Amino acid sequence: MEVLRCGYLPFASYDSFSSDHRMLWVEIDNASIVGQYPQYPSMPSADKVRSNDPRLRDRYNQRIIEAFEDEEVQLQVEALASLMD
């Protein structure tokens, strides 16, 4: 494990909490912990829907509804709502 920087803050500093303890901090290189640098998530490209064509809007909306039904999104929403009661 490769420690890049570390240190501690003074007692009751504005960066820590009011206590008689000191806050410690350590910055560790990711590659030394997991063996490689983490990959940055790639953003999916957005579908380009021409909103001025009602046929394309309807087809897109139908595909979204079918995907929601396949993943049972409505049941999941209802289950989460029941947990909030």
DASUL-V596653 format. One record per residue. N is the residue number from 1. RES is the residue in one small letter. SS is DSSP state (H for helix, E for strand, - for the rest). OMEGA is omega in whole degrees, -180 to 180 (999 if undefined). Layout:
# DASUL-V596653
n res ss omega
N RES SS OMEGA
N RES SS OMEGA
This chain:
# DASUL-V596653
n res ss omega
1 m - -178
2 e - 178
3 v E 180
4 l E 178
5 r E 175
6 c E 179
7 g E 178
8 y E -180
9 l - 178
10 p - 177
11 f - 175
12 a - 177
13 s - 179
14 y - 179
15 d - -178
16 s - -178
17 f - -179
18 s - -176
19 s - 174
20 d - 176
21 h - 177
22 r - 177
23 m - 177
24 l E 175
25 w E -179
26 v E 174
27 e E -175
28 i E 178
29 d - -179
30 n H -177
31 a H -180
32 s H 179
33 i H -174
34 v H 177
35 g - 178
36 q - 176
37 y - -179
38 p - 177
39 q - 176
40 y - -179
41 p - 177
42 s - -180
43 m - 178
44 p - 179
45 s - -179
46 a - 175
47 d - 179
48 k - 179
49 v - 177
50 r - -174
51 s - 180
52 n - 177
53 d - -176
54 p H 178
55 r H 179
56 l H 177
57 r H -179
58 d H 179
59 r H 179
60 y H 180
61 n H 179
62 q H 178
63 r H 178
64 i H 179
65 i H 178
66 e H 178
67 a H 177
68 f H 179
69 e H 179
70 d H -178
71 e - -180
72 e - -178
73 v H -178
74 q H 178
75 l H 179
76 q H 178
77 v H 179
78 e H 178
79 a H 178
80 l H 179
81 a H 179
82 s H 178
83 l H -178
84 m H -179
85 d - 999
